[in-house]
Amino acid sequence: MSSVNEDGGLLYLKGGDFSDELKDARIVDYTLINIEDIAHSIESDKKVLWIPYSNISKFKSYKNEIEDMLQKRRKESKRKKQDQCE
């Protein structure tokens, strides 16, 4: 199991697959730890995601670009839903 070091960063608990979210945010350096590996008596699909601070600071530099991309996706999805209703 990988360990989280003293570099600092973000710890996030989430279930399911979120590889697309990491890819969209251009986060390539991260550690995933299955909850089942930490607490052996718990059955869960949840994972602990650790993103080092260095990646968070990089993310801040292109945050606006990513927000614009996500906003365009939401608008496109909303438009598709409206087209389906018509």
C-alpha positions in Angstrom: 0.0 0.0 0.0 1.3 3.5 -0.8 1.7 5.9 1.9 0.9 9.5 2.1 3.9 11.6 2.8 4.6 14.9 4.6 4.3 16.8 1.3 0.8 17.8 2.1 -2.0 17.8 -0.4 -5.6 16.8 -0.7 -7.3 13.7 0.8 -10.6 12.7 -0.7 -12.9 9.8 0.0 -15.1 8.7 -2.9 -16.8 5.6 -4.2 -16.7 4.3 -7.8 -14.4 5.2 -10.6 -13.3 8.7 -11.0 -10.4 8.3 -13.5 -12.2 10.6 -16.0 -12.4 13.4 -13.4 -8.7 13.0 -12.7 -7.9 13.0 -16.4 -10.0 16.1 -17.1 -8.2 17.9 -14.3 -4.9 16.8 -15.7 -3.9 15.1 -12.5 -1.5 12.3 -13.2 0.4 12.1 -9.9 -1.9 10.7 -7.2 -2.3 7.7 -4.8 -5.5 5.6 -4.5 -6.0 3.4 -1.5 -8.9 1.0 -1.3 -10.9 1.3 2.0 -10.9 -2.5 2.1 -7.1 -2.4 2.2 -7.1 -0.1 5.3 -10.1 -1.6 7.2 -10.2 -5.2 6.3 -13.5 -5.8 8.0 -15.3 -3.3 5.7 -16.7 -4.2 2.3 -16.7 -1.0 0.2 -16.0 0.3 -3.2 -14.8 3.6 -1.7 -11.2 4.7 -2.1 -9.0 7.4 -0.5 -7.5 9.6 -3.1 -4.4 11.6 -2.2 -3.2 14.4 -4.5 0.1 15.9 -3.6 0.2 19.7 -3.0 2.5 20.1 -6.0 -0.3 18.8 -8.3 -2.9 21.1 -6.6 -0.7 24.1 -7.3 -0.3 23.1 -10.9 -4.1 22.6 -11.2 -4.6 26.2 -10.0 -2.6 27.5 -13.0 -5.1 26.0 -15.5 -8.2 26.0 -13.4 -10.0 28.6 -15.6 -9.4 26.5 -18.7 -10.9 23.4 -17.0 -13.9 25.3 -15.7 -14.6 26.6 -19.2 -14.4 23.1 -20.6 -16.7 21.7 -17.9 -19.2 24.6 -18.5 -19.2 23.8 -22.2 -19.9 20.1 -21.4 -22.8 21.0 -19.1 -24.3 23.3 -21.8 -24.0 20.6 -24.4 -25.5 18.0 -22.1 -28.4 20.3 -21.3 -29.0 21.1 -25.0 -29.0 17.3 -25.8 -31.6 16.7 -23.0 -33.8 19.5 -24.4 -33.5 18.1 -27.9 -34.6 14.7 -26.6 -37.7 16.2 -24.9 -38.8 17.9 -28.1 
